C-alpha cells in the first residue's frame, strides 16, 4: 500500500473518534429528518405513510454507507474531507427535493441519491490500491448500487404507485445485498469478518443519529408551542407532555443501552456483523422517533380534536415503532428482548382498542405514560442488575 493511500485510512492503533467533519456532515440529515416529519404531517394517509417510509429508508441508506466509509477512511485527510463535503452538498439537494419526490422533483431526488451511492463507491475504489483487502467488497457494493441506481432513475420516469413500487424494489435490493454479503455473479461474496470496522465508531455514529432525530422531536414541540396564540395552561401542558415523551425515549436508549452497545461491538469477534445489525435496527428505531415528532405536533396543535384514525397512526404508531426498534437493538446487544418493551407494546395495543373515542391530547398523554413506564422499569432493572454484579465481583 502506498504512503499516500495509507494516510487516507484511519489508524487502528487507538479508538476511532467521531470527527468534526462527520458532525458537520450530519447537519444535512437534521434537515432531511425535518423534511420527512413535515411530509408525513401533511400526508396522514396510508399512501403518505408508505411514501415517507420509503424516503426515510433511502435517506438512512445514504447516511449509513457514508458512515462505514468514514470508519475506514480518515475524515480529517483533505481528500476524504472534500469527498464528504461533496456528498453533503448532493445530500442537501436530495433533502430539499423530498417534499416533491413523488411529484415534480422525482428525478432530482433519484438522481442525487444514485449519485451519492455510486459516486462514493467509485471514489473508494479509486482511492484504494488494487490489492487492498477491501477492494473486492467495494466492487460488489458498486455492482449492487449500480443496479439500484437504474431502478431509481426508472422509477423517477414512472408515475404514481408504479414509481413507489419500483423505488421499493430498489430499496429492498440495497437492504438485502449486505445480508447476503453483496453476493454477485462473477464477483463472489463478502464475509462480515472482512468488514474490519472500528465497532466503537459505528456505535457512536448511530447514537449521534438518534440525537439528531430526537432533536427534531424537541424542535417540533418547540415550534408548535411557539405558534400557540396564548401561552396558557391548555398550551403549556401539551408541550410538557411531548417533552416528557422525548425525554423518555432518550432515557430508554442512552441511559440503559448505548454504553453497553459500544462495549459489546468493541469486544466482538465479528464487529462487521454487529455493525450491520446496528444499522438495521436503528433504521426502525429512528423511524419511530420521526413519527413521534409528528405526534408531538398533533398533541400541541390539535390536542382538543377528536382522535381520528389518521391521527392515531402517528400517535400510537410512533411510540410502537420506537419500542419495537429499541427492543430489536437491545436483543442484539444483550441477547434477549426486554420484557419492559414487550409490556409497552401490549399496553399500546390495548390503548388502540378505545383510543378513537378520546381526544388527541388524551391519547398523546397516555402514550407518554407508557414510554415513561417502560423507561423507568428498565432503568430500575438495569441498575439492580449492575449492583448485583458488582456485589458478586466484590
Steps between C-alpha positions, in 0.01 A plus 500: 500500500640840406575762765238735352227236521608395847460860619137496388412199715412532867766381742394190693752563778236668717128561518357672190325813622228679312648806329367853464467432127256217571299712744480779242391244239211395725348848483359412159317211658350726766337676206402170335331371815309829530387472139378145556303578814334799331416291194333236716311768695362633171419150366335309785375220277611143436657609171672795667637272772633254238666782305657647815626157605663441163664843500625445856654162409672675209634784714631250754675294231690804377609591853577142601732421209684829555543419871674174407731680256604752766559206731766369262633834374631795701250790467762760590713410196435763231385260220254330740382833637429630149323176405287519816403861435419418136263227618358749748417747223325239287315372809383857571345520153346155548352602837362818343324288238337266755160679516467465120672161462167354392422810298693729270844442656510123477798501264692744721443280804584175320797647312655644816460176692645291215791745469575470872493120506686429176735801520612421854574139414693594186706748698594232755606261225719770346653586838586142593792308346392208281632240744327643810277256688206741480500523119297181427235610751465844342483351151200300613348809663549689174318228307199514732487880524519521120202265465309699759593827325338376179184416695499844661523675163236272345271565797539875461375466141186318619193645669297436813503158659726362226773738614447393859525133401817537292670705769396246762678229299811721484497549878451128561798424275728724702377368835515131406839518327704540823303218661632272226855635505435704184511169310518569128564271200867506406597712800450252782367572845629695799520374857424729793840403644653690207328821608781612728317789660557683826193390691506787748491754218197334337318489834577867564382603152168320553460668838558839343230441242259412780585840652434662159156338483414581861603857426231512232247376756595777743506754216153397386366551851670839533376629165143382562502656848642823360206525260247486784311830523484500880752331728242390749466171682322328211805573280774439758382156614504341150851636448610345830343168400691490172826603667467225761433252218821603322688477829366148557619394154844646571512326839394167355790506253786691658457421868460125467668375183725737304813444712440126509457500122835670452668247730340202326599600147851606605566158652325294233689241294296612199435875532397520134201274563393695809553829317258384230247399768536842662407673176204272432355555847565873506313561175187374681580672828557840342188459285306479826652829616408672173138385522493599868610852401190519282291379795652774718386768255152349498480492881591869523320628190195271487476385861132584552390327179347155485765231442415401144662192351741708293629654824519169683746365245756755621393517866520123555725400210796722598545361853425145381761512222753651741440232763523226237824638354647551846407144596676361191806714573520379859458144385814548290682653798382274782382188319140525626195720454422723803168414663438870558485562124265208443279631778504848348392366162217306666382816678505697174298223329247515783483878470431468127176316579332809646724791391260604225254611770752742654655835414841536336642642824366212710650238269832685487507523879435128543769402249744721690401323823577168332843620382586638844392174665715293264803725547462507880446124531801416287722754675417345838560145372835595342623676812403209722674263263818705501495532879462123532790446259721737697415327830580164343832633371586634847 
